Amino acid sequence: MLKDYMVRVKLLKHYREQRALSYVGKVKTQSEGWIVLEAKGVMVGRNLPGGAQVDALAANVLVPRENIESIAVLPDTFDLNAIQVAIEGQQIRLVVKGGADCLLGEMGEG
């Protein structure tokens, strides 16, 4: 179970032009079919400043399992109010202090 863990949930893209979307936050509850997070959305897009747009406020989000591409567990010390994004080559990554950076998407997406 991932309850109370800090995670990055990367969603599946259903068509080529769709922007890559991830949620970064704390797992509130989960079942076999879905996961509920208190999280901020992070959308990747080539025309966005810095390569990504981060929600200003956290919200409760229910994500169906069939829409999840991957889940990365973040350190408990991850600060949801200080989300940083870095560009490495063509990749846009979530900066994780005290852990491995997480892929959010690529510059050509969206």
Summary of the structure (lengths in Angstrom):
residues: 110
radius of gyration: 13.1
end to end distance: 32.2
largest distance: 36.9
contacts: 313
relative contact order: 0.28
helix: 8%
strand: 51%
